């Protein structure tokens, strides 16, 4: 019984002449008309009756007002929804991330993490406005100091990256900057007294071999805290002497309660600070550099000024000392009275932290072998690279929050003061392709990332896929590149910021979903894991249907069973072959003249994957009541071998091609334009020397192999042998380092697409496509048929070539690379590309996706 109920009970047993809550409860039960007819000479009673009468009238008035308020609010909201453009309207279904499996302990266990992949070391919480932490240091090069903070190639670090990371509460990273080696370790720990998300510790160890230079005998580290919500941070003291008092900073946050940051070290350290007030943190490197420069000019001191601006929301602590140096930084949450703060700090510093880090390292090594079982397959050098692959994939997971910028759809009535619309505010928990170059979410990359992550931690993988699917709009479209928040935006050139709702991206998330469904069928998961996957798929199904339907309507070609990527520029005069960014293969050559008549082979095969997966999911989760749409019929249509051959197969070359309005006689030529009277502008422009016609587009490469990758070709077909010949021919695709993206025989092989665009998917070796080709080679090597032995031999040699080249490059350069040179095998493009290049680990483990 509630408290109000108990008061009502007392009012019936203890009459009172006072006006109180009991009288109100009693009088409200009487009809108003009867109250007005009461006759009495007792003015007190009359006043009580009148008072009750007025309260009832007021009560009904308030209720009526509330009803009117909510009705008006609903009408306004409905009107706003009606006015909101569809492209920025969320899909009307329960969010996947609201599932119980993503709440409670799971959510809290992932609260803090190294979720800032664009900086060399950064920590934040999975919440829109977080308390953010990070590390900077002064690097020395050619006798000059440089701030190191944001991952960038121009810093010229010899190597950096995670050597161990479990995705949850532990990571170890090594960074080599000239002669200085920094090791950063992260540990998270939850105690009974901790606030939400627990406590965490950072160990920074600095070693140096360059003893000849006095500048290199000292190190200047900068550890900072920043409140994204602008709340002020409290400084530990005006003068920071860590041997007297280890407290650096403190504060209060909803959820985690009071918190403290402590610095513990046996080294002889000098600590200075700067308190800053700013609404932005993406330019923090510049602010620190300006502070240091000012001090150097005014006082000839390379130290922060020990000044705290009023209500500072950023605190930067300069930690200086002689090398070698080791220091521990400890964050404790829930640091109120009786919370054993000193004991908890002691448990996360010194010898105790060493012991815990060693234990976590052993657990990482044991889990690595359990997941991938490489001990009996490969040497220690290869295993070292395999560990770096999974560690950097997990250590590169980030959390982002913000609004994507969407271009205004063509032929729409949308009006905007800007040339874009803002997507709804959204969060994204995702892996990233590359910390220095692409530290944000990319839709088609993420499907490949999850092939690795689900094998390590199923629930992290489901969490990531769920975040992506929650970004789907009412039409079933997902922006392919996620640039959320000021920090992410600061890393993207302006021309790539806007997302176009007419353009898709390969639906690679179906790769991981198919793996999970097949895993359930083959009893690879525990009962609890299988239940979580099924509940996930049940909640996600309506979104997956919308996503599939978006592709199946907006990207549909003119012929039944044909599709084409939208977004190609049919008016360009500067591109040798108009790029197809939406395909993910950027400059891979398609028809020379984009039209609606195009039939893109790769998209057709992606749609087969999607239909096949949707059918499998439907069978798994709707055993009795199947959905209205029959995905099996679409899958059957797209897997029909005869139809495929009629639309895309060229008998003369034995290869599959795109179809479109095409001519091979296209080139880039220099053209001079007079600007004004004295200046001549010279630029490369496209020349078309022959009228294009509708035909197959004769470029052998990754796209040609998509029917092979999706295993449409029967194992007994002579066409299968033709594909094996194309793969193994050194004059076409084969190299000693992996398969080329485009055949040497192609007219576009290694051709620049514009004056400024070097060949990208026109020859270099890419790991994601090689992984898919290997997967199918393995498949055909196990199928009964006349070509199984040939497939097996090619599979074994290609696998060896890929592993050997990636491992060799890693040990020579310290990095995994975006792509590899087809002539010499050297890493190319973005270094620290720990996205799909990490699939080399699955190649090592021979863990492939299944149809």
C-alpha positions in Angstrom: 0.0 0.0 0.0 1.3 3.5 -0.8 1.8 6.3 1.7 -1.3 8.1 0.3 -3.3 4.9 1.0 -2.2 4.8 4.6 -3.2 8.4 5.1 -6.7 7.7 3.7 -7.0 4.8 6.2 -6.1 7.0 9.1 -8.7 9.7 8.1 -11.5 7.2 8.5 -10.6 6.3 12.0 -9.6 9.7 13.3 -12.1 12.4 12.5 -10.7 16.0 12.5 -12.1 19.5 12.2 -8.9 20.8 10.6 -8.6 21.4 6.8 -6.0 18.9 5.7 -5.1 16.4 3.0 -7.6 13.9 4.5 -10.4 16.3 4.1 -9.4 16.9 0.5 -9.4 13.2 -0.2 -12.8 12.8 1.5 -14.4 15.9 -0.1 -13.2 15.1 -3.6 -15.5 12.1 -3.5 -18.6 14.2 -3.1 -20.5 15.6 -6.1 -20.0 19.3 -6.6 -23.8 19.9 -6.9 -24.4 18.5 -3.4 -21.6 20.6 -1.9 -23.2 23.7 -3.2 -26.6 22.9 -1.6 -25.3 22.3 1.9 -26.9 24.6 4.5 -25.1 25.4 7.8 -24.7 28.1 10.3 -21.2 26.8 11.1 -19.0 29.3 9.1 -16.0 27.0 9.6 -17.8 24.1 8.0 -19.1 26.4 5.2 -15.5 27.6 4.6 -14.3 24.1 4.4 -17.0 23.2 1.9 -16.3 26.3 -0.2 -12.5 25.5 -0.1 -13.1 22.0 -1.2 -15.4 23.2 -3.9 -12.8 25.6 -5.3 -10.1 22.9 -5.1 -12.2 20.5 -7.1 -12.9 23.2 -9.7 -9.2 24.0 -9.9 -8.3 20.3 -10.0 -10.6 19.8 -13.0 -9.2 22.9 -14.6 -5.6 21.7 -14.2 -6.5 18.3 -15.6 -8.3 20.0 -18.6 -5.3 22.3 -19.1 -2.9 19.3 -19.0 -5.0 17.5 -21.6 -5.1 20.5 -23.8 -1.3 21.0 -23.4 -0.5 17.4 -24.4 -2.9 17.5 -27.3 -1.3 20.7 -28.6 2.2 19.3 -28.0 1.2 16.1 -29.9 -0.2 18.2 -32.8 2.9 20.3 -32.9 5.2 17.2 -32.8 3.1 15.6 -35.5 3.3 18.7 -37.6 7.0 18.9 -37.1 7.4 15.2 -38.1 5.3 15.9 -41.2 7.6 18.9 -42.1 10.8 17.0 -41.4 12.3 15.7 -44.6 12.2 11.9 -45.0 15.9 11.7 -45.5 16.5 12.9 -41.9 13.6 11.0 -40.3 14.6 8.0 -38.1 13.2 4.6 -38.9 10.0 4.2 -36.9 10.8 1.0 -34.9 12.3 0.2 -31.5 16.0 0.8 -31.3 18.2 -2.2 -31.3 20.4 -0.7 -28.6 17.4 -0.7 -26.3 17.4 -4.5 -26.1 18.0 -5.8 -22.6 21.2 -7.5 -23.6 22.8 -4.1 -24.2 21.8 -2.7 -20.9 22.9 -3.4 -17.3 26.2 -5.0 -16.8 27.1 -5.1 -20.5 26.6 -1.4 -20.9 28.5 -0.5 -17.8 31.4 -2.9 -18.6 31.9 -0.9 -21.8 31.4 2.6 -20.3 35.1 3.7 -20.2 37.5 2.8 -23.0 40.2 3.9 -25.4 37.4 5.2 -27.6 39.3 8.1 -29.2 41.2 6.3 -32.1 42.4 9.5 -33.8 44.7 10.4 -30.9 47.8 8.5 -29.9 46.3 7.7 -26.6 42.8 8.8 -25.5 40.0 7.7 -23.1 36.4 8.6 -23.0 33.0 7.2 -21.9 30.3 5.9 -24.2 28.1 8.9 -23.5 27.4 12.0 -25.7 29.1 14.5 -23.4 31.9 12.7 -21.7 34.8 13.4 -19.4 37.7 13.0 -21.9 41.3 12.1 -21.1 44.4 12.0 -23.3 48.2 12.1 -23.7 50.5 14.4 -25.5 54.3 14.6 -25.5 57.1 16.7 -26.9 58.9 14.9 -29.7 62.4 16.0 -30.8 63.4 16.1 -34.4 66.4 17.9 -35.9 66.9 19.8 -32.7 63.3 21.1 -32.5 60.3 20.2 -30.3 57.0 19.1 -31.8 53.7 18.4 -30.0 52.5 14.8 -30.5 48.8 14.2 -29.9 46.7 13.6 -33.0 47.7 10.5 -35.1 49.2 11.9 -38.2 51.7 10.7 -40.8 53.7 13.9 -40.7 54.9 13.1 -37.2 57.0 10.4 -38.8 56.8 7.9 -35.9 58.8 4.8 -36.6 55.9 2.6 -35.4 52.9 2.9 -33.1 50.0 0.7 -32.3 48.4 -1.7 -29.9 50.4 -4.9 -29.2 47.6 -6.2 -27.0 44.0 -5.1 -26.4 40.9 -7.1 -25.3 38.3 -4.5 -26.3 37.0 -4.1 -22.8 39.4 -3.4 -19.9 43.0 -3.8 -21.0 45.4 -2.6 -23.7 49.1 -2.2 -24.2 50.6 0.1 -26.9 54.1 0.9 -28.1 55.0 4.1 -29.8 58.5 4.9 -31.2 59.3 8.5 -31.8 62.8 8.9 -33.1 65.0 7.5 -30.3 62.3 7.6 -27.7 60.0 4.7 -27.0 56.8 5.2 -25.1 54.7 2.4 -23.8 51.1 3.1 -22.7 49.0 0.6 -20.8 45.4 0.9 -19.9 43.5 -1.0 -17.2 40.0 -0.8 -16.0 38.8 -2.2 -12.7 35.4 -2.2 -11.0 35.1 -2.4 -7.2 32.1 -2.3 -4.9 32.8 1.3 -4.0 33.4 2.5 -7.6 31.0 4.7 -9.4 29.3 3.7 -12.7 31.8 2.3 -15.1 34.5 1.7 -12.4 38.0 3.0 -12.1 40.9 3.0 -14.6 44.6 3.4 -14.6 47.2 4.5 -17.2 50.8 3.5 -17.1 53.3 5.5 -19.2 56.8 4.1 -19.6 59.5 6.1 -21.5 62.8 4.7 -22.7 65.4 6.3 -24.9 68.5 5.3 -26.8 69.7 8.7 -27.9 71.9 9.7 -25.1 74.1 12.1 -27.1 71.6 14.9 -27.1 70.7 16.7 -23.9 67.2 17.5 -25.3 66.6 13.7 -25.6 67.5 12.9 -22.0 64.4 14.6 -20.8 60.8 13.9 -21.6 57.8 16.3 -21.3 54.5 14.5 -21.1 51.1 16.2 -21.1 48.1 14.3 -19.6 44.8 16.2 -19.8 41.2 16.0 -18.7 38.4 17.8 -20.5 34.7 18.1 -19.8 32.8 18.1 -23.1 29.7 19.4 -21.3 31.6 22.5 -20.2 31.4 21.8 -16.4 34.3 23.2 -14.4 37.1 20.8 -13.2 38.7 21.3 -9.8 42.5 21.5 -9.5 44.2 19.3 -6.9 46.2 22.3 -5.6 47.9 25.5 -6.6 51.2 23.8 -6.4 51.4 20.2 -7.5 53.9 18.1 -5.5 52.9 14.5 -6.1 55.1 13.2 -3.3 53.2 15.3 -0.8 49.8 14.8 -2.4 49.1 12.7 -5.5 45.7 14.4 -6.3 45.8 16.2 -9.7 42.1 16.9 -10.2 38.6 16.1 -9.0 35.0 16.7 -10.0 31.5 15.5 -10.0 29.5 13.8 -12.8 26.0 12.3 -12.8 26.2 8.6 -12.6 29.8 8.1 -11.6 29.5 10.5 -8.7 32.6 12.2 -7.2 35.8 11.4 -9.0 39.5 12.0 -8.5 42.6 11.8 -10.7 45.9 10.9 -9.1 49.5 10.7 -10.3 51.8 8.1 -8.7 55.5 7.7 -9.5 58.8 6.9 -7.8 60.6 9.0 -10.4 61.8 12.6 -9.7 59.1 14.5 -11.6 58.3 18.1 -12.1 54.6 18.8 -12.6 53.0 22.0 -14.0 49.5 22.7 -15.2 47.3 24.9 -17.2 43.5 25.3 -16.8 41.6 26.3 -19.9 38.1 27.4 -20.6 36.9 26.5 -24.2 33.8 24.9 -25.8 36.0 22.8 -28.1 38.7 20.2 -27.5 39.6 19.3 -31.1 42.2 22.1 -31.2 43.7 21.3 -27.8 47.1 20.6 -29.3 47.3 24.2 -30.6 46.2 25.6 -27.2 49.0 23.7 -25.4 51.5 24.7 -28.0 50.5 28.4 -27.6 50.9 28.1 -23.8 54.3 26.7 -24.1 55.5 29.2 -26.7 54.3 32.1 -24.6 56.2 30.8 -21.6 59.3 30.2 -23.7 59.2 33.7 -25.1 58.5 35.5 -21.8 60.5 33.4 -19.3 62.7 31.1 -21.4 61.0 28.1 -19.7 59.5 25.1 -21.5 56.7 24.6 -19.0 53.0 25.4 -18.6 52.2 28.6 -16.7 50.5 27.1 -13.6 47.5 29.2 -14.2 43.9 28.2 -13.7 41.3 30.1 -15.7 38.0 30.7 -14.0 35.7 27.6 -14.4 38.2 25.8 -16.5 36.7 22.7 -18.3 40.1 21.5 -19.4 43.1 20.7 -17.2 46.5 19.9 -18.8 49.2 18.5 -16.6 52.8 18.7 -17.8 54.9 15.8 -16.3 58.6 16.3 -16.9 61.5 14.1 -15.9 64.7 12.3 -16.9 64.5 9.2 -19.1 64.0 6.4 -18.3 60.7 7.3 -16.6 57.6 5.5 -15.5 54.5 7.0 -14.0 50.9 5.8 -13.2 47.8 7.9 -13.5 44.8 6.6 -11.6 41.1 7.7 -12.0 38.8 6.7 -9.2 35.0 7.2 -9.5 32.5 7.2 -6.6 35.2 8.9 -4.5 32.9 10.1 -1.7 33.3 9.4 2.0 33.9 5.8 3.1 34.9 4.8 -0.4 38.4 3.5 0.4 40.0 5.9 -2.1 43.5 5.5 -0.9 43.3 1.7 -1.0 41.7 1.7 -4.5 44.5 4.0 -5.7 47.1 1.7 -4.3 45.5 -1.2 -6.1 45.8 0.6 -9.5 49.4 1.8 -9.2 52.9 0.5 -8.6 53.5 -3.2 -8.1 49.8 -4.0 -7.9 49.2 -2.4 -11.3 52.2 -4.3 -12.7 50.8 -7.6 -11.5 47.3 -6.9 -12.9 48.7 -5.8 -16.3 50.8 -9.0 -16.4 47.8 -11.1 -15.6 45.7 -9.3 -18.4 48.5 -9.9 -20.8 48.6 -13.6 -20.1 44.8 -13.7 -20.5 45.0 -12.0 -23.8 47.6 -14.5 -25.1 45.5 -17.5 -23.9 42.4 -16.1 -25.5 44.2 -15.3 -28.7 45.3 -18.9 -29.1 41.9 -20.2 -28.1 40.2 -18.1 -30.8 42.6 -18.5 -33.7 44.8 -21.6 -32.9 47.9 -20.5 -34.7 50.6 -22.2 -32.5 50.8 -25.3 -34.7 50.3 -23.4 -38.0 52.7 -20.5 -38.1 56.0 -19.1 -36.8 56.4 -16.6 -33.9 56.9 -13.7 -36.3 53.6 -14.3 -38.0 51.8 -14.8 -34.7 53.2 -11.5 -33.5 51.6 -9.8 -36.5 48.4 -11.7 -35.9 48.2 -10.4 -32.3 48.9 -6.8 -33.6 46.0 -7.2 -36.1 43.4 -8.1 -33.5 44.8 -5.7 -30.9 44.7 -2.7 -33.3 41.2 -3.7 -34.5 39.9 -3.7 -30.9 42.0 -0.7 -29.8 40.8 1.2 -32.8 37.1 1.0 -31.7 35.7 4.5 -31.1 32.6 6.1 -29.8 31.2 9.1 -31.7 28.2 11.4 -31.2 26.8 14.1 -33.5 24.8 14.8 -36.6 25.7 13.8 -40.2 25.5 16.4 -42.8 23.2 15.2 -45.7 23.0 16.8 -49.1 19.5 18.1 -50.0 17.9 15.4 -52.2 17.4 16.3 -55.9 13.8 17.0 -57.0 12.7 17.6 -53.4 10.7 20.5 -52.0 13.1 20.7 -49.0 14.1 24.3 -48.2 17.2 25.0 -46.1 19.4 28.1 -45.5 22.4 25.8 -45.9 23.2 23.4 -48.7 22.7 20.4 -46.4 20.3 18.9 -43.8 21.3 17.6 -40.4 20.6 14.0 -39.6 19.2 13.4 -36.1 21.7 13.4 -33.2 23.1 9.9 -33.1 25.7 7.9 -31.4 28.0 5.3 -33.1 30.2 2.7 -31.5 32.4 1.3 -34.3 35.8 0.1 -35.4 37.7 2.4 -37.8 39.8 1.6 -40.8 42.8 3.8 -39.9 43.6 5.9 -36.9 45.6 8.7 -38.7 43.7 8.7 -42.0 40.2 7.4 -41.5 39.3 7.6 -37.7 35.6 7.3 -38.2 32.9 4.9 -39.2 32.7 3.5 -42.8 29.8 1.3 -43.6 31.3 -1.2 -46.0 34.5 -1.4 -44.0 32.6 -2.3 -40.9 31.2 -5.6 -42.3 34.8 -6.8 -42.8 35.8 -5.6 -39.4 33.1 -7.6 -37.7 34.3 -10.9 -39.4 37.2 -10.5 -37.0 35.6 -9.0 -34.0 32.7 -11.5 -33.6 35.2 -14.3 -33.3 36.9 -12.4 -30.4 33.9 -10.9 -28.6 30.4 -11.7 -29.9 28.7 -9.1 -27.7 31.0 -6.2 -28.7 30.3 -7.2 -32.4 26.5 -7.2 -31.8 26.8 -3.9 -30.1 28.6 -2.3 -33.0 26.2 -3.8 -35.7 23.3 -2.6 -33.6 24.6 0.9 -33.5 25.0 0.9 -37.3 21.5 -0.4 -37.9 20.0 2.2 -35.6 21.3 4.8 -38.0 18.8 3.7 -40.7 16.3 6.3 -41.8 12.6 5.9 -42.6 13.5 5.1 -46.3 15.9 2.3 -45.3 19.1 4.3 -46.1 22.3 4.4 -44.0 24.9 7.2 -44.6 28.0 5.4 -45.8 30.5 7.6 -43.9 29.8 8.7 -40.4 31.4 12.0 -39.5 30.0 12.7 -36.0 31.2 15.4 -33.7 33.8 18.2 -34.0 36.8 15.9 -33.5 35.8 13.6 -36.4 34.9 16.5 -38.6 38.3 18.1 -38.1 39.9 15.1 -39.9 37.7 15.2 -43.1 38.2 17.4 -46.2 35.2 19.5 -46.9 34.3 17.9 -50.2 33.8 14.5 -48.5 31.6 15.7 -45.6 28.2 15.7 -47.3 26.4 12.3 -47.5 24.1 11.7 -50.5 20.9 9.7 -49.9 20.8 8.4 -53.5 24.1 6.6 -52.9 24.6 3.3 -51.2 27.5 1.2 -50.1 28.1 -2.5 -50.2 25.9 -4.1 -47.5 28.7 -6.0 -45.9 27.0 -6.2 -42.5 25.2 -9.2 -44.0 28.6 -11.0 -44.1 28.7 -11.1 -40.3 25.0 -11.8 -39.9 25.3 -14.7 -42.2 28.2 -16.0 -40.1 26.2 -15.7 -37.0 23.2 -17.6 -38.4 25.4 -20.3 -39.7 27.2 -20.5 -36.4 23.8 -21.1 -34.6 23.0 -23.9 -37.1 26.3 -25.5 -36.5 26.2 -25.1 -32.7 29.2 -22.9 -32.5 27.7 -20.8 -29.8 26.5 -21.4 -26.2 22.8 -21.5 -25.6 23.0 -18.0 -24.0 24.9 -16.6 -27.0 22.4 -18.1 -29.4 19.5 -16.6 -27.6 21.2 -13.2 -27.7 21.8 -13.5 -31.4 18.2 -14.5 -32.1 16.7 -11.7 -30.0 19.1 -9.3 -31.8 17.9 -10.6 -35.2 14.2 -10.4 -34.2 14.6 -6.7 -33.2 16.8 -5.9 -36.2 14.7 -7.7 -38.8 12.4 -4.9 -39.6 15.4 -2.6 -40.1 17.2 -5.1 -42.3 14.0 -5.5 -44.4 14.0 -1.7 -44.9 17.7 -1.7 -45.8 17.2 -4.5 -48.3 14.2 -2.8 -49.8 16.1 0.5 -50.2 18.7 -1.3 -52.3 16.1 -3.3 -54.1 14.2 -0.2 -55.3 16.7 2.7 -55.5 19.6 0.7 -57.1 17.5 -1.4 -59.4 18.5 -1.6 -63.0 16.3 -1.7 -66.1 16.5 -5.4 -66.6 15.1 -8.0 -64.1 17.8 -9.0 -61.7 20.1 -6.1 -62.6 21.4 -3.3 -60.3 23.6 -0.3 -60.7 25.4 1.9 -58.3 24.1 5.5 -58.2 26.3 8.5 -57.7 28.5 8.4 -60.8 29.1 11.7 -62.5 28.0 11.6 -66.1 29.0 15.1 -66.8 32.7 15.0 -65.7 35.4 16.2 -68.1 38.3 15.6 -65.7 38.0 11.9 -64.8 39.3 9.2 -67.1 36.5 6.9 -65.9 33.9 8.4 -63.6 34.4 7.2 -60.0 32.0 4.9 -58.3 32.5 5.8 -54.7 29.3 4.1 -53.6 30.7 0.7 -54.7 33.6 1.1 -52.3 35.9 0.4 -55.2 36.2 4.1 -56.0 38.2 4.3 -59.3 37.7 0.7 -60.4 36.7 1.1 -64.1 33.0 0.7 -65.0 31.3 1.9 -68.2 33.0 5.0 -69.6 29.6 6.8 -69.8 27.3 6.4 -66.8 23.7 5.8 -67.6 20.6 4.0 -66.2 21.4 1.1 -68.6 24.3 0.0 -66.5 24.4 -3.5 -64.9 26.9 -3.6 -62.1 28.1 -7.2 -61.4 29.4 -6.6 -57.9 26.1 -5.0 -56.7 24.1 -7.9 -58.2 26.3 -10.3 -56.1 26.0 -8.1 -53.0 22.2 -8.3 -53.4 22.4 -12.1 -53.6 24.3 -12.1 -50.3 21.7 -9.8 -48.8 18.7 -11.9 -50.1 20.3 -15.2 -49.0 21.1 -13.8 -45.6 17.6 -12.4 -45.2 16.1 -15.7 -46.1 18.3 -17.5 -43.6 17.5 -15.0 -40.8 13.8 -15.3 -41.6 13.9 -19.1 -41.4 15.8 -18.9 -38.1 13.6 -16.4 -36.2 10.2 -16.9 -37.9 9.9 -20.7 -38.0 6.1 -20.6 -38.0 5.1 -17.1 -39.2 7.3 -16.1 -42.1 7.5 -12.5 -43.2 5.4 -11.3 -46.1 8.4 -10.9 -48.5 9.8 -14.1 -49.9 13.5 -13.6 -49.9 14.1 -17.1 -51.2 12.6 -16.1 -54.6 15.0 -13.1 -54.9 17.9 -15.3 -53.8 16.9 -17.9 -56.4 16.7 -15.3 -59.1 20.1 -13.8 -58.4 21.8 -17.2 -58.1 20.4 -18.5 -61.4 23.6 -19.4 -63.3 22.1 -19.2 -66.8 20.6 -15.7 -66.2 23.9 -14.5 -64.7 25.8 -15.8 -67.8 23.3 -14.2 -70.2 23.8 -10.8 -68.5 27.4 -10.7 -67.6 29.6 -13.5 -69.1 32.0 -13.1 -72.0 32.7 -16.4 -73.6 35.8 -15.1 -75.5 37.7 -14.2 -72.4 36.0 -16.6 -70.0 35.4 -13.6 -67.6 32.4 -11.9 -66.1 32.0 -8.1 -66.8 29.8 -5.1 -66.1 27.5 -3.9 -68.8 26.9 -0.3 -69.9 27.4 2.5 -72.4 31.2 2.1 -73.0 34.1 2.8 -75.2 37.7 1.9 -74.6 38.9 5.0 -76.6 39.1 7.5 -73.7 42.2 9.3 -72.6 43.4 12.3 -70.5 45.0 15.1 -72.4 46.6 18.4 -71.4 44.5 21.4 -72.3 45.6 25.0 -72.0 43.1 27.8 -71.1 44.0 31.5 -71.1 43.0 33.3 -67.9 43.2 37.0 -68.3 45.9 38.5 -70.4 49.0 36.9 -68.9 48.1 33.6 -67.3 47.7 30.2 -69.0 46.0 27.4 -67.0 47.0 23.9 -67.9 44.9 21.0 -66.9 44.2 17.3 -67.8 40.8 16.8 -69.4 39.1 13.8 -70.7 38.9 13.1 -74.5 36.5 10.6 -75.9 37.7 9.4 -79.3 34.8 7.0 -80.2 31.1 7.0 -79.7 30.2 4.7 -76.8 27.8 1.8 -77.2 25.9 -0.6 -74.9 28.1 -3.6 -74.3 30.1 -5.6 -71.8 32.9 -3.6 -70.1 36.1 -5.6 -70.8 38.1 -5.1 -67.5 39.2 -8.2 -65.7 39.7 -7.6 -62.0 38.1 -8.0 -58.6 34.6 -7.2 -59.9 35.0 -10.0 -62.5 35.5 -12.4 -59.7 32.3 -11.6 -57.7 30.3 -14.6 -59.1 33.3 -16.7 -58.0 33.3 -15.0 -54.5 29.6 -15.6 -54.0 30.0 -19.2 -55.3 27.3 -19.0 -57.9 29.4 -21.0 -60.3 28.7 -24.8 -60.0 31.8 -26.8 -59.0 31.6 -29.0 -62.1 31.3 -26.0 -64.6 34.0 -25.3 -67.1 33.5 -21.6 -66.3 34.9 -22.4 -62.8 38.2 -23.5 -64.4 38.2 -20.3 -66.4 38.1 -18.3 -63.2 40.9 -20.3 -61.7 42.9 -19.6 -64.8 42.3 -15.9 -64.5 43.3 -15.9 -60.9 46.5 -17.9 -61.4 47.7 -16.2 -64.6 50.7 -13.9 -63.9 49.9 -11.8 -66.9 46.4 -11.0 -65.5 45.9 -11.1 -61.7 48.5 -13.2 -60.1 51.5 -11.8 -58.2 53.9 -13.2 -55.6 52.2 -10.9 -53.0 48.5 -11.4 -53.6 46.0 -10.8 -56.4 46.0 -7.5 -58.3 42.8 -5.4 -58.2 42.9 -4.9 -61.9 44.5 -7.1 -64.6 47.7 -6.0 -66.3 45.8 -6.5 -69.6 43.2 -3.8 -68.8 43.4 -0.5 -70.6 43.0 1.2 -67.3 45.7 -0.7 -65.4 47.7 1.7 -63.2 46.2 4.7 -65.0 45.6 8.0 -63.2 42.0 8.9 -63.0 42.6 12.6 -62.8 45.6 14.9 -62.6 45.6 14.5 -58.9 44.2 11.0 -58.4 46.8 8.2 -58.5 45.5 4.7 -59.4 43.8 3.2 -56.3 41.8 0.1 -57.3 43.6 -0.2 -60.6 46.4 -2.7 -59.7 47.4 -2.6 -56.0 46.6 -5.6 -53.8 43.8 -5.3 -51.2 43.3 -7.6 -48.3 39.5 -7.7 -48.1 39.0 -8.9 -51.7 41.9 -11.4 -51.4 40.2 -12.7 -48.2 36.9 -13.3 -50.1 38.7 -14.9 -53.0 40.6 -17.2 -50.7 37.4 -18.1 -48.9 35.9 -19.3 -52.2 39.1 -21.1 -53.3 38.9 -23.0 -50.0 35.2 -23.7 -50.7 35.8 -25.1 -54.2 38.8 -27.1 -52.9 36.4 -29.0 -50.6 33.6 -29.5 -53.1 33.4 -32.6 -55.3 34.3 -31.6 -58.8 37.0 -31.8 -61.5 38.7 -28.6 -60.3 39.1 -29.2 -56.6 42.8 -30.0 -56.7 43.5 -27.0 -58.8 41.6 -24.8 -56.5 43.5 -26.3 -53.5 46.9 -25.6 -55.1 46.0 -22.0 -55.9 44.5 -21.5 -52.4 47.6 -22.7 -50.6 50.0 -20.6 -52.7 47.9 -17.5 -52.5 47.5 -17.8 -48.7 51.2 -18.3 -48.3 52.0 -15.3 -50.5 49.6 -13.0 -48.6 50.8 -14.0 -45.1 54.5 -13.8 -46.0 54.2 -10.4 -47.6 52.1 -8.8 -44.8 54.3 -10.2 -42.1 57.5 -9.1 -43.9 56.2 -5.6 -44.4 55.1 -5.3 -40.8 58.5 -6.3 -39.4 60.3 -4.0 -41.9 58.1 -0.9 -41.5 56.2 -1.5 -38.2 52.8 -1.1 -39.8 49.9 -2.9 -41.5 49.1 -1.0 -44.8 46.0 0.0 -46.7 47.2 -1.8 -49.9 50.3 -3.5 -51.2 52.3 -2.8 -54.4 51.7 -5.5 -57.0 55.2 -5.3 -58.3 57.3 -5.4 -55.2 54.8 -6.2 -52.4 55.6 -3.0 -50.5 53.0 -1.4 -48.3 51.2 1.5 -50.0 48.5 4.1 -49.2 47.6 4.7 -45.6 49.9 3.1 -43.0 48.4 2.1 -39.6 45.6 0.7 -41.7 44.3 -1.8 -39.1 40.9 -2.1 -40.6 40.3 -4.9 -43.2 44.0 -5.5 -43.6 43.7 -7.2 -40.2 41.8 -10.0 -42.1 45.3 -11.4 -42.5 44.7 -12.9 -39.1 41.7 -14.9 -40.3 43.7 -16.0 -43.3 46.4 -17.2 -40.9 43.6 -19.1 -38.9 41.9 -20.3 -42.1 38.6 -18.9 -40.7 36.4 -18.0 -43.7 32.9 -16.9 -44.2 30.4 -19.4 -45.4 27.4 -19.3 -47.8 
